[in-house]
Amino acid sequence: MHPLPVDQDARGIIDPVTGLTRFRLDRFAPSEAVARFVDRYWVASWDLPEDEPFTQRILSHPVVNVVFVGGQATVHGPTTRVTPRRLAGSGWALGVMFRPAGFRPFLGRPMNGIVDAALPLGEVFEDARFRQEDPERLIADVDRCLAARVPAERHPAEDTMAVVERVAADPTVVGVAPLARREGVGVRLLQRRFADHVGLGPKTVIRRYRLYEAAERARRGGAVDWSGVAAELGFSDQSHLTREFTSVLGITPAAYAARSGGGADSPPAARA
């Protein structure tokens, strides 16, 4: 098994420039069968001085992450807010990052019931047993467990998965009504499918990915036309983008860009 490199895509990791000096992040591909529903396995490892804990803030993708750490396994549902992850001493954690709507066939009930929730993995996979001695062995166990539970037939959630992944890949998708028209369904039906299969509504999902795009542009630095970016990503103006960015990430685009070494062309904090 060979790790997939952590490339220029740092979406979801707030201030990755700082974070990746405190912990290492490796990504691994699932088996072909499991890849229908799982995007990746990730392993975070850290070795910090005992008196220097570190808290990494995460704005997760609109997906489920199953996290194994310290002998515990927890299902983390889709989130509506930034969540902190505290690291101390030395250790490692393994995560199973599902694709959007990818956990629905395994959960067996609507995903909106686990938004912002954390539940023991045993509530979903009652008979599963995993060896947590090392990440590679654990990945193999988890992959076998999931492969044995992959539905033989196509699940309705896979259609919603395709919609979300198109939203993620296409920054021109900025509104629910245009998305519904493009997918050939009504707005209410699209909302019901997202609630059932993803857990979050289409408006929240669209805005999450557009904020990721804004954060990546701030992080990369260079000359950025922020008024143009705001219009491109569906915000009414630059001030709207700045307010939304700050309300979700807890920091202005200017401060975020400066922290990442790219502050010269960022929207001024005074506009927040």
C-alpha positions as MATLAB code, in Angstrom:
seq = 'MHPLPVDQDARGIIDPVTGLTRFRLDRFAPSEAVARFVDRYWVASWDLPEDEPFTQRILSHPVVNVVFVGGQATVHGPTTRVTPRRLAGSGWALGVMFRPAGFRPFLGRPMNGIVDAALPLGEVFEDARFRQEDPERLIADVDRCLAARVPAERHPAEDTMAVVERVAADPTVVGVAPLARREGVGVRLLQRRFADHVGLGPKTVIRRYRLYEAAERARRGGAVDWSGVAAELGFSDQSHLTREFTSVLGITPAAYAARSGGGADSPPAARA';
ca = [
       0.000    0.000    0.000;
       1.439    3.347   -1.046;
       0.344    6.693    0.393;
      -1.338    9.200   -1.873;
       0.501   12.549   -1.583;
      -1.116   15.479    0.191;
      -1.044   17.754   -2.826;
      -2.123   21.354   -3.232;
      -5.684   20.465   -2.221;
      -5.887   21.282    1.486;
      -9.654   21.794    1.530;
     -11.127   21.337    4.972;
      -7.872   21.905    6.878;
      -7.968   25.430    8.255;
      -4.497   26.993    8.161;
      -2.752   23.907    6.752;
       0.568   25.756    6.616;
       0.693   25.700   10.411;
      -1.098   22.397   10.905;
       1.180   20.347    8.698;
       4.184   21.447   10.744;
       2.589   19.819   13.813;
       1.299   16.585   12.331;
       1.829   14.404    9.293;
      -1.064   13.514    7.020;
      -0.967   10.555    4.634;
      -3.745    9.445    2.319;
      -4.433    5.954    1.008;
      -6.777    4.693   -1.685;
      -9.518    2.170   -0.862;
      -9.946   -1.050   -2.789;
     -11.897   -0.885   -6.034;
     -15.084   -2.299   -4.510;
     -15.008    0.025   -1.512;
     -14.177    3.055   -3.679;
     -17.832    3.146   -4.730;
     -18.527    4.709   -1.339;
     -15.189    5.677    0.257;
     -13.039    8.533   -1.003;
      -9.891    7.755    0.966;
      -8.293    6.497    4.115;
      -6.196    9.068    5.924;
      -3.653    8.709    8.689;
      -2.660   11.638   10.885;
       0.384   11.119   13.101;
       2.004   13.491   15.546;
       4.845   13.688   18.048;
       4.539   16.866   20.090;
       6.300   18.023   23.253;
       4.207   17.078   26.266;
       3.640   20.708   27.199;
       2.773   21.859   23.652;
      -0.589   20.419   22.570;
      -1.993   21.607   19.257;
      -5.583   22.150   18.177;
      -6.327   21.798   14.476;
      -9.568   23.337   13.240;
     -11.439   21.477   10.520;
     -14.258   22.475    8.177;
     -15.062   18.977    7.014;
     -16.302   17.995    3.608;
     -20.067   17.284    3.662;
     -19.388   13.620    4.352;
     -19.008   11.070    7.132;
     -15.607   10.355    8.630;
     -15.116    7.233   10.722;
     -12.156    7.887   13.012;
     -10.078    5.322   14.897;
      -7.930    6.811   17.651;
      -6.789    5.597   21.046;
      -8.581    2.273   20.695;
     -11.935    3.937   19.975;
     -13.878    4.034   16.699;
     -16.366    6.845   16.136;
     -18.693    7.800   13.302;
     -18.604   11.560   12.798;
     -21.638   12.738   10.860;
     -21.636   15.655    8.419;
     -20.987   18.925   10.220;
     -22.510   22.378   10.003;
     -19.611   24.161   11.653;
     -15.866   24.204   12.184;
     -14.752   21.518   14.626;
     -11.541   21.414   16.703;
      -9.260   18.383   16.954;
      -6.812   18.478   19.868;
      -3.495   16.664   19.491;
      -1.175   16.055   22.430;
       1.936   13.984   23.026;
       2.462   11.358   20.348;
      -0.017    9.187   18.535;
      -1.910    8.515   15.347;
      -5.454    8.448   14.087;
      -6.923    6.681   11.098;
      -9.907    8.104    9.277;
     -12.253    6.655    6.695;
     -13.503    9.552    4.609;
     -16.633    8.474    2.791;
     -17.759   10.033   -0.452;
     -20.740   12.417   -0.243;
     -23.832   10.271    0.452;
     -21.499    7.272    0.610;
     -22.344    6.326    4.187;
     -26.094    6.162    3.588;
     -26.180    2.497    2.409;
     -24.286    1.424    5.532;
     -26.283    3.565    7.971;
     -29.636    2.295    6.758;
     -31.568    5.424    7.717;
     -31.690    9.101    6.651;
     -28.411   10.909    7.049;
     -29.941   14.077    8.469;
     -30.344   12.154   11.714;
     -26.585   12.149   12.355;
     -25.654   15.713   11.383;
     -23.185   17.140   13.924;
     -23.358   13.815   15.772;
     -20.699   11.364   16.895;
     -21.712    7.776   17.555;
     -19.806    4.579   18.308;
     -19.009    2.583   15.189;
     -20.540   -0.464   16.876;
     -23.978    1.104   16.496;
     -23.617    0.754   12.726;
     -21.372   -2.312   12.396;
     -22.359   -4.364   15.420;
     -20.231   -7.431   14.701;
     -17.139   -5.732   13.259;
     -13.773   -6.267   14.923;
     -10.660   -4.299   14.074;
      -6.987   -4.627   14.978;
      -5.680   -1.206   15.939;
      -2.024   -2.098   16.455;
      -0.866   -0.144   13.412;
      -2.484    1.909   10.629;
      -1.694   -0.429    7.731;
      -3.256   -3.465    9.400;
      -6.255   -1.407   10.465;
      -6.808   -0.111    6.933;
      -6.800   -3.699    5.651;
      -9.355   -4.738    8.282;
     -11.624   -1.780    7.600;
     -11.443   -2.270    3.849;
     -12.423   -5.941    4.185;
     -15.270   -5.024    6.522;
     -16.663   -2.454    4.115;
     -16.165   -4.641    1.044;
     -18.286   -7.344    2.664;
     -21.096   -4.815    3.201;
     -21.092   -3.016   -0.149;
     -24.570   -3.400   -1.684;
     -24.695   -5.548   -4.794;
     -27.228   -3.284   -6.493;
     -26.868    0.401   -7.175;
     -28.124    2.408   -4.206;
     -30.244    5.564   -4.778;
     -27.688    7.523   -2.750;
     -25.159    6.985   -5.535;
     -27.168    9.292   -7.802;
     -27.052   12.013   -5.144;
     -23.340   11.319   -4.692;
     -22.795   12.097   -8.361;
     -24.670   15.386   -7.999;
     -22.579   16.478   -5.003;
     -19.335   15.546   -6.714;
     -20.340   17.615   -9.731;
     -20.966   20.540   -7.377;
     -17.532   20.041   -5.821;
     -15.817   19.987   -9.199;
     -17.673   22.896  -10.818;
     -17.287   26.316   -9.143;
     -19.946   27.752  -11.455;
     -22.635   25.896   -9.472;
     -23.715   28.565   -7.001;
     -27.482   28.174   -6.545;
     -29.971   25.456   -5.635;
     -32.571   26.269   -8.289;
     -30.077   26.213  -11.196;
     -28.642   22.960   -9.850;
     -32.102   21.388   -9.672;
     -32.830   22.462  -13.247;
     -29.540   21.048  -14.456;
     -30.287   17.735  -12.745;
     -33.821   17.672  -14.135;
     -35.615   17.607  -10.767;
     -37.599   20.034   -8.656;
     -35.996   21.988   -5.847;
     -38.015   20.216   -3.144;
     -37.127   16.776   -4.456;
     -33.461   17.746   -4.580;
     -33.679   18.979   -0.988;
     -35.335   15.741    0.160;
     -32.676   13.637   -1.528;
     -29.880   15.657    0.052;
     -31.477   15.398    3.496;
     -31.837   11.632    3.142;
     -28.562   10.777    1.432;
     -26.112   13.548    2.427;
     -27.594   14.940    5.628;
     -27.005   18.573    4.686;
     -29.148   20.627    2.318;
     -27.981   21.529   -1.191;
     -27.549   25.204   -0.266;
     -25.200   24.274    2.587;
     -23.251   21.853    0.395;
     -22.846   24.363   -2.427;
     -21.704   27.087   -0.042;
     -19.245   24.711    1.670;
     -17.457   23.950   -1.574;
     -17.450   27.586   -2.668;
     -15.907   28.605    0.668;
     -13.276   25.917    0.147;
     -12.471   27.527   -3.183;
     -12.192   30.977   -1.603;
      -9.951   29.616    1.159;
      -7.685   27.886   -1.346;
      -7.298   31.090   -3.336;
      -6.475   33.028   -0.176;
      -3.978   30.365    0.854;
      -2.181   30.362   -2.497;
      -1.705   34.124   -2.497;
      -0.765   36.078   -5.591;
      -2.885   38.642   -7.379;
      -6.567   37.864   -6.772;
      -9.529   39.919   -7.956;
     -11.675   39.345   -4.880;
     -14.669   41.180   -6.269;
     -14.504   38.884   -9.268;
     -14.070   35.825   -7.052;
     -17.121   36.829   -5.006;
     -19.241   37.113   -8.145;
     -17.860   33.870   -9.554;
     -18.638   31.922   -6.385;
     -22.189   33.220   -6.012;
     -21.738   35.920   -3.367;
     -23.543   39.225   -3.839;
     -20.333   41.232   -3.490;
     -16.892   41.182   -1.896;
     -18.268   42.214    1.501;
     -20.713   39.296    1.418;
     -17.870   36.875    0.700;
     -15.796   38.353    3.519;
     -18.648   38.136    6.040;
     -19.509   34.556    5.103;
     -15.859   33.477    5.146;
     -15.342   35.038    8.568;
     -18.553   33.659   10.077;
     -17.680   30.089    9.085;
     -13.890   29.966    9.378;
     -13.612   32.421   12.261;
     -11.002   34.538   10.499;
     -11.116   37.160    7.760;
      -9.803   36.304    4.289;
      -7.083   38.923    4.814;
      -5.882   37.297    8.018;
      -6.147   33.822    6.504;
      -4.107   34.823    3.474;
      -1.499   36.580    5.620;
      -1.148   33.506    7.824;
      -0.624   31.444    4.680;
       1.915   33.889    3.262;
      -0.347   35.340    0.596;
      -1.893   38.411    2.137;
      -0.966   41.215   -0.238;
      -3.948   40.888   -2.532;
      -6.533   39.723   -0.028;
      -9.754   41.641    0.678;
      -9.181   44.062    3.550;
     -10.452   43.005    6.949;
     -12.209   46.352    7.348;
     -14.780   45.187    4.822;
     -15.861   42.276    6.985;
];
